[in-house]
Structure formats: structure tokens, C-alpha cells
Amino acid sequence: MNNKLIPSVIQEFVVENIGSVAQLELLIYVSSEQERDWTAEDLSFVLRANPSAIQNYMVELYGRGLINRRDDDGGETYFRYDSDTGNHQLILLLGKYYRSHRTSIISLIYPREY
């Protein structure tokens, strides 16, 4: 994990918290829409992904303390980005690096082993 283009703090965050490109894109997307509660169905429509996969990714992000979760009385689960996690600026910076250095960020998620 020695990519000189990406700051080490971002590299460490990705390696420790992100399991897939889809999960990364979810986190970046919900961080840009902070005032909204999201269901897996909502996000699957916007991101064109499987709702079950979205649900699993969001539960993992919740487990890592990166988003909030609320279950209503009707059994629906809502997720919301939490800008008070202490990682907010890092996640915003990660989004910028992902847009400009996509391949380098993806290689942190799926490292090649030689």
C-alpha cells in the first residue's frame, strides 16, 4: 500500500473500511446528500444496483460507524450519512481523489497479489 498519488490517510481508510467499488460509490453518494434518509430501494434506483446488495453494503457502513440507521415501525430501514463521525473531511477528500485517481483508489480495494 504505497501509492504516492494518494495520501496515506486515504489509503488506510479505504483498506480498513471499503470492501467494494459499489460500497465506495454508495458512501460517496450518500455523503453528498447528507440531509436525506435513504432506503436500499431508493439507492438501488439512483445507482442502478441490486437492492439486497445495497442493503448489505449500507449495513456494513453502519457497522463501521460511517452512516446512521433507523428502522421504522413498518419494518423499513433507513440510512443517512453522518457528517459527525470524525471522518467527514476524509470522506469528502476520498470522493475528490476517486474522481481524479479512480484506478489508484480501486487498486486499494482490489490489490493485485504477485
LINURTA-V767493 format. One record per pair of residues at least 4 apart in sequence whose C-alpha atoms are under 7 Angstrom apart, sorted by the first residue. I is the first residue (numbers start at 0). J is the second residue. D is the distance in Angstrom with one decimal. If there is no record, write none. Layout:
I_J_D + I_J_D
This chain:
5_9_6.7 + 5_10_6.6 + 6_10_6.4 + 7_11_6.1 + 8_12_6.2 + 9_13_6.2 + 9_89_6.9 + 9_93_6.3 + 10_14_6.2 + 10_107_6.8 + 11_15_6.0 + 12_16_5.8 + 13_17_5.1 + 13_107_6.7 + 13_108_6.8 + 14_107_6.2 + 14_108_6.3 + 17_22_6.4 + 17_23_6.1 + 17_108_6.8 + 18_22_6.6 + 18_108_6.3 + 19_23_6.3 + 19_108_6.2 + 20_24_6.1 + 20_105_6.7 + 21_25_6.1 + 22_26_6.3 + 22_56_5.7 + 23_27_6.2 + 24_28_5.9 + 25_29_6.1 + 26_30_6.0 + 27_31_6.5 + 27_94_5.8 + 28_32_6.7 + 29_33_6.3 + 29_80_5.7 + 30_80_5.6 + 33_79_6.8 + 33_80_5.5 + 35_79_6.3 + 36_77_5.7 + 36_78_5.4 + 36_79_4.8 + 37_41_6.0 + 37_42_6.6 + 37_77_5.2 + 37_78_5.0 + 37_79_6.2 + 38_42_6.4 + 38_76_6.1 + 38_77_4.8 + 38_78_6.3 + 39_43_6.0 + 39_50_5.3 + 39_53_5.6 + 39_54_5.1 + 40_44_6.2 + 40_50_5.4 + 41_45_6.5 + 42_46_5.8 + 43_47_5.1 + 43_48_4.7 + 43_49_5.9 + 43_50_5.2 + 43_53_6.6 + 48_53_7.0 + 49_53_6.2 + 50_54_6.1 + 51_55_6.3 + 52_56_6.2 + 53_57_6.1 + 54_58_6.1 + 55_59_6.3 + 56_60_6.3 + 57_61_6.1 + 58_62_6.1 + 59_63_6.3 + 60_64_6.4 + 60_65_5.4 + 60_66_6.1 + 61_65_5.7 + 61_66_4.9 + 61_67_5.9 + 61_68_6.6 + 64_84_6.9 + 65_80_7.0 + 65_81_6.4 + 65_84_6.2 + 66_78_6.7 + 66_79_5.7 + 66_80_4.5 + 66_81_5.0 + 67_78_5.6 + 67_79_5.1 + 67_80_6.1 + 67_81_6.0 + 68_76_7.0 + 68_77_5.7 + 68_78_4.6 + 68_79_6.5 + 69_76_5.7 + 69_77_5.1 + 69_78_6.4 + 70_74_6.2 + 70_75_5.7 + 70_76_4.4 + 70_77_6.2 + 71_75_5.5 + 71_76_6.5 + 82_87_5.1 + 83_87_6.8 + 86_90_6.0 + 87_91_6.3 + 88_92_6.1 + 89_93_6.0 + 90_94_6.2 + 91_95_6.6 + 92_96_6.3 + 93_97_6.0 + 94_98_6.3 + 95_99_6.4 + 96_100_5.4 + 97_101_4.6 + 97_104_6.0 + 100_104_6.4 + 101_105_6.1 + 102_106_6.1 + 103_107_6.7 + 104_108_6.9 + 105_109_6.2 + 106_110_5.0
